[in-house]
Structures are given as structure tokens and as C-alpha cells.
């Protein structure tokens, strides 16, 4: 291995450490606790080293969001691949999405609430974000209904899931009705 390859590998490892540490700190204490000073102390590198990877907190949030998008896509695909039939796949998608949001609140915030400097629904949207949307579209395309644009249907279904996720987390919805909400959403929107 050349010196250049070793330096690249070490740089990538430091970057993974920064992202993992930011994510862990945000999940434990919230994004307001994630500062470049705290991150530098936690990873035992100087702030200039941290800034050599990310220009600031915004880019770190973006990196966490991209990682989260890949995990969300994998979670949705795993759940839907195990389901039998269109309705079961849509219900599995909804449960996987809501479960991801509940288990990873800081990552979910990085994806959908905070400014990570990422472009959404544009030409320059990063691939992990496009793939997360594609993971939803793959299942929802088959239940959008005749004459309905599958992409638009996916946006509406996603918006409903996002509303359920954020309202539940904020304590605005009773947790004991979570499953009934999923069933109602699937029954009313998915044309199976």
C-alpha cells in the first residue's frame, strides 16, 4: 500500500468517526449539543482536523442525512421484500418508515428537519436521497391507481408518513392508535 493510499484510508476513517460521533451525540443529547468543539474533543482531534473534513455543522448534518437515507432505503426494501401482496408491502413500508423515524430521531431530523445543505427533488440531489425516494416509489407505484402519477402519489404518501412520524414524536397523537393509523392510511390511499 502506498503512502497516498494509506492517507486516503486514514482520512476516510476519520470522516466516518466524525459522522458516527456526531450522530451518537445528536441521538443522545439532540443536535444542539453537536458542536465542532465537542466533536473535536470526542474524537480526540483538533478542530482544524475536523474542518479539513467538513466546513461546519451543516455539512456534518448533511453527511448524517445521507447515511440515514441509505439506511432508510435499506430498511424499507427489507420490510417490503418480506411482505406478500401489494397491500402487505405498502403496510410494511409504512411501518418500516415510522419505525425508522422513531428509532433514529436525530437522523430523521437531519434528513427532513434540519439544513444539511442538501438539495431535495432537484437535478443535483445526492444519490442516497434519490434512492430513499426510489425505495418508497418501488412499492407505491403498484398501488397508486389508474391515471395517477406514481411519483406524485409517493410524495403524498410520504408526506402522510412524515406527518404521522413528527406528530407522534411530538406527543400530539396517542401511541396506542399507531397501528390503526397505518391501517387507515394504507386502506384509504393504496388502491389495492
C-alpha positions as a Markdown table, in Angstrom:
| # | Residue | x | y | z |
|---|---|---|---|---|
| 1 | Unk | 0.0 | 0.0 | 0.0 |
| 2 | Unk | 1.4 | 3.4 | -1.0 |
| 3 | Unk | 1.6 | 6.3 | 1.4 |
| 4 | Unk | -1.1 | 8.1 | -0.6 |
| 5 | Unk | -3.5 | 5.2 | -0.2 |
| 6 | Unk | -2.8 | 4.9 | 3.5 |
| 7 | Unk | -3.5 | 8.7 | 3.9 |
| 8 | Unk | -6.7 | 8.4 | 2.0 |
| 9 | Unk | -7.8 | 5.4 | 4.1 |
| 10 | Unk | -7.0 | 7.2 | 7.3 |
| 11 | Unk | -8.9 | 10.3 | 6.1 |
| 12 | Unk | -12.0 | 8.2 | 5.2 |
| 13 | Unk | -11.8 | 6.6 | 8.7 |
| 14 | Unk | -11.6 | 10.0 | 10.4 |
| 15 | Unk | -14.6 | 11.2 | 8.4 |
| 16 | Unk | -16.6 | 8.1 | 9.4 |
| 17 | Unk | -15.6 | 8.7 | 13.0 |
| 18 | Unk | -16.7 | 12.3 | 12.9 |
| 19 | Unk | -20.1 | 11.3 | 11.4 |
| 20 | Unk | -20.7 | 8.5 | 13.8 |
| 21 | Unk | -19.7 | 10.6 | 16.8 |
| 22 | Unk | -22.0 | 13.5 | 15.7 |
| 23 | Unk | -24.8 | 11.0 | 15.1 |
| 24 | Unk | -24.4 | 9.4 | 18.5 |
| 25 | Unk | -24.1 | 12.7 | 20.3 |
| 26 | Unk | -27.2 | 14.0 | 18.5 |
| 27 | Unk | -29.2 | 10.9 | 19.3 |
| 28 | Unk | -28.3 | 11.1 | 23.0 |
| 29 | Unk | -28.5 | 14.9 | 23.6 |
| 30 | Unk | -30.0 | 16.5 | 20.5 |
| 31 | Unk | -28.4 | 18.4 | 17.6 |
| 32 | Unk | -27.9 | 21.5 | 19.7 |
| 33 | Unk | -25.3 | 19.5 | 21.7 |
| 34 | Unk | -23.3 | 18.8 | 18.5 |
| 35 | Unk | -20.7 | 21.5 | 18.2 |
| 36 | Unk | -17.3 | 21.4 | 16.4 |
| 37 | Unk | -15.6 | 21.8 | 19.7 |
| 38 | Unk | -17.4 | 18.9 | 21.3 |
| 39 | Unk | -16.8 | 16.7 | 18.3 |
| 40 | Unk | -13.1 | 17.5 | 18.2 |
| 41 | Unk | -12.8 | 16.7 | 21.9 |
| 42 | Unk | -14.8 | 13.4 | 21.4 |
| 43 | Unk | -12.8 | 12.1 | 18.5 |
| 44 | Unk | -9.5 | 13.4 | 20.0 |
| 45 | Unk | -8.5 | 15.5 | 17.0 |
| 46 | Unk | -8.1 | 19.3 | 16.8 |
| 47 | Unk | -10.8 | 21.5 | 15.4 |
| 48 | Unk | -8.7 | 22.2 | 12.3 |
| 49 | Unk | -8.6 | 18.5 | 11.5 |
| 50 | Unk | -12.4 | 18.4 | 11.8 |
| 51 | Unk | -12.7 | 21.4 | 9.5 |
| 52 | Unk | -10.4 | 19.7 | 7.0 |
| 53 | Unk | -13.2 | 17.2 | 6.5 |
| 54 | Unk | -16.3 | 19.4 | 7.0 |
| 55 | Unk | -16.8 | 23.1 | 6.7 |
| 56 | Unk | -19.0 | 23.1 | 9.8 |
| 57 | Unk | -22.0 | 21.6 | 11.5 |
| 58 | Unk | -24.2 | 22.0 | 8.4 |
| 59 | Unk | -22.1 | 19.6 | 6.4 |
| 60 | Unk | -21.9 | 17.2 | 9.2 |
| 61 | Unk | -25.7 | 17.2 | 9.4 |
| 62 | Unk | -25.7 | 16.6 | 5.6 |
| 63 | Unk | -23.4 | 13.6 | 6.0 |
| 64 | Unk | -25.6 | 12.1 | 8.7 |
| 65 | Unk | -28.6 | 12.7 | 6.5 |
| 66 | Unk | -27.0 | 10.8 | 3.6 |
| 67 | Unk | -26.1 | 7.9 | 5.8 |
| 68 | Unk | -29.6 | 7.9 | 7.2 |
| 69 | Unk | -31.2 | 8.0 | 3.7 |
| 70 | Unk | -29.2 | 4.9 | 2.8 |
| 71 | Unk | -30.3 | 3.1 | 6.0 |
| 72 | Unk | -34.0 | 4.2 | 5.5 |
| 73 | Unk | -33.9 | 2.8 | 1.9 |
| 74 | Unk | -32.5 | -0.5 | 3.1 |
| 75 | Unk | -35.0 | -0.7 | 5.9 |
| 76 | Unk | -37.9 | -0.1 | 3.6 |
| 77 | Unk | -36.7 | -2.6 | 1.0 |
| 78 | Unk | -36.1 | -5.2 | 3.6 |
| 79 | Unk | -39.5 | -4.8 | 5.0 |
| 80 | Unk | -41.3 | -4.8 | 1.7 |
| 81 | Unk | -39.4 | -7.7 | 0.2 |
| 82 | Unk | -40.6 | -9.9 | 3.1 |
| 83 | Unk | -44.3 | -9.0 | 2.6 |
| 84 | Unk | -46.7 | -10.9 | 0.4 |
| 85 | Unk | -49.0 | -8.9 | -1.9 |
| 86 | Unk | -49.3 | -5.2 | -2.7 |
| 87 | Unk | -51.3 | -4.2 | 0.4 |
| 88 | Unk | -49.0 | -6.0 | 2.7 |
| 89 | Unk | -46.0 | -4.4 | 1.0 |
| 90 | Unk | -47.5 | -0.9 | 1.5 |
| 91 | Unk | -48.3 | -1.6 | 5.1 |
| 92 | Unk | -44.7 | -3.0 | 5.7 |
| 93 | Unk | -43.3 | 0.2 | 4.0 |
| 94 | Unk | -45.4 | 2.4 | 6.3 |
| 95 | Unk | -44.3 | 0.5 | 9.4 |
| 96 | Unk | -40.7 | 0.4 | 8.4 |
| 97 | Unk | -40.7 | 4.2 | 7.7 |
| 98 | Unk | -42.4 | 5.0 | 11.0 |
| 99 | Unk | -40.1 | 2.6 | 12.9 |
| 100 | Unk | -37.0 | 4.2 | 11.4 |
| 101 | Unk | -38.2 | 7.7 | 12.4 |
| 102 | Unk | -38.9 | 6.6 | 15.9 |
| 103 | Unk | -35.7 | 4.6 | 16.4 |
| 104 | Unk | -33.5 | 7.4 | 14.9 |
| 105 | Unk | -34.9 | 10.8 | 15.8 |
| 106 | Unk | -31.7 | 12.7 | 15.3 |
| 107 | Unk | -31.1 | 11.1 | 11.9 |
| 108 | Unk | -34.7 | 11.7 | 10.9 |
| 109 | Unk | -34.2 | 15.4 | 11.9 |
| 110 | Unk | -31.0 | 15.5 | 9.8 |
| 111 | Unk | -32.9 | 14.1 | 6.8 |
| 112 | Unk | -36.1 | 16.1 | 7.0 |
| 113 | Unk | -36.0 | 18.9 | 9.5 |
| 114 | Unk | -32.5 | 20.5 | 9.6 |
| 115 | Unk | -30.5 | 22.3 | 7.0 |
| 116 | Unk | -27.7 | 19.9 | 5.9 |
| 117 | Unk | -27.1 | 21.8 | 2.7 |
| 118 | Unk | -28.6 | 19.1 | 0.6 |
| 119 | Unk | -30.7 | 19.5 | -2.5 |
| 120 | Unk | -34.0 | 17.7 | -2.5 |
| 121 | Unk | -36.1 | 16.9 | -5.6 |
| 122 | Unk | -33.6 | 18.6 | -7.9 |
| 123 | Unk | -31.1 | 17.6 | -10.5 |
| 124 | Unk | -28.3 | 17.8 | -8.1 |
| 125 | Unk | -30.0 | 15.7 | -5.3 |
| 126 | Unk | -27.4 | 13.3 | -3.9 |
| 127 | Unk | -27.9 | 9.6 | -4.8 |
| 128 | Unk | -28.7 | 8.4 | -1.3 |
| 129 | Unk | -31.7 | 10.8 | -1.2 |
| 130 | Unk | -32.8 | 9.8 | -4.6 |
| 131 | Unk | -32.5 | 6.1 | -3.6 |
| 132 | Unk | -34.6 | 6.6 | -0.4 |
| 133 | Unk | -37.4 | 8.1 | -2.5 |
| 134 | Unk | -37.0 | 5.3 | -5.1 |
| 135 | Unk | -37.4 | 2.7 | -2.3 |
| 136 | Unk | -40.8 | 4.2 | -1.5 |
| 137 | Unk | -41.7 | 4.5 | -5.1 |
| 138 | Unk | -40.9 | 0.9 | -5.9 |
| 139 | Unk | -43.7 | -0.3 | -3.7 |
| 140 | Unk | -46.1 | 2.6 | -4.0 |
| 141 | Unk | -46.0 | 2.6 | -7.8 |
| 142 | Unk | -48.1 | -0.6 | -7.9 |
| 143 | Unk | -50.9 | 0.9 | -5.7 |
| 144 | Unk | -51.1 | 4.5 | -7.0 |
| 145 | Unk | -54.2 | 3.8 | -9.0 |
| 146 | Unk | -55.0 | 4.2 | -12.7 |
| 147 | Unk | -54.2 | 7.6 | -14.1 |
| 148 | Unk | -52.3 | 8.7 | -11.0 |
| 149 | Unk | -48.7 | 9.9 | -11.4 |
| 150 | Unk | -46.7 | 7.4 | -9.2 |
| 151 | Unk | -44.1 | 10.0 | -8.2 |
| 152 | Unk | -46.8 | 12.4 | -7.1 |
| 153 | Unk | -48.6 | 9.6 | -5.2 |
| 154 | Unk | -45.4 | 8.7 | -3.5 |
| 155 | Unk | -44.9 | 12.3 | -2.4 |
| 156 | Unk | -48.4 | 12.4 | -0.9 |
| 157 | Unk | -48.0 | 9.1 | 0.9 |
| 158 | Unk | -44.5 | 10.1 | 2.1 |
| 159 | Unk | -45.9 | 13.4 | 3.4 |
| 160 | Unk | -48.6 | 11.5 | 5.3 |
| 161 | Unk | -46.0 | 9.2 | 6.9 |
| 162 | Unk | -43.8 | 12.2 | 7.7 |
| 163 | Unk | -46.8 | 13.9 | 9.4 |
| 164 | Unk | -47.5 | 10.7 | 11.4 |
| 165 | Unk | -43.9 | 10.4 | 12.4 |
| 166 | Unk | -43.4 | 14.0 | 13.5 |
| 167 | Unk | -46.8 | 14.3 | 15.3 |
| 168 | Unk | -46.3 | 11.0 | 17.1 |
| 169 | Unk | -42.8 | 12.0 | 18.3 |
| 170 | Unk | -44.1 | 15.4 | 19.5 |
| 171 | Unk | -46.7 | 13.6 | 21.6 |
| 172 | Unk | -49.6 | 15.0 | 19.6 |
| 173 | Unk | -51.0 | 11.6 | 18.7 |
| 174 | Unk | -51.9 | 8.8 | 21.1 |
| 175 | Unk | -49.3 | 6.0 | 20.7 |
| 176 | Unk | -51.9 | 3.2 | 21.2 |
| 177 | Unk | -53.6 | 4.2 | 17.9 |
| 178 | Unk | -50.4 | 4.0 | 15.8 |
| 179 | Unk | -51.3 | 0.7 | 14.1 |
| 180 | Unk | -54.9 | 1.9 | 13.4 |
| 181 | Unk | -53.4 | 5.0 | 11.7 |
| 182 | Unk | -51.2 | 2.8 | 9.5 |
| 183 | Unk | -54.1 | 0.6 | 8.5 |
| 184 | Unk | -56.3 | 3.6 | 7.7 |
| 185 | Unk | -53.6 | 5.3 | 5.7 |
| 186 | Unk | -53.0 | 2.1 | 3.7 |
| 187 | Unk | -56.7 | 1.4 | 3.2 |
| 188 | Unk | -57.6 | 4.9 | 2.1 |
| 189 | Unk | -54.6 | 5.8 | -0.1 |
| 190 | Unk | -53.4 | 2.5 | -1.6 |
| 191 | Unk | -55.6 | 1.3 | -4.4 |
| 192 | Unk | -55.2 | -2.4 | -4.0 |
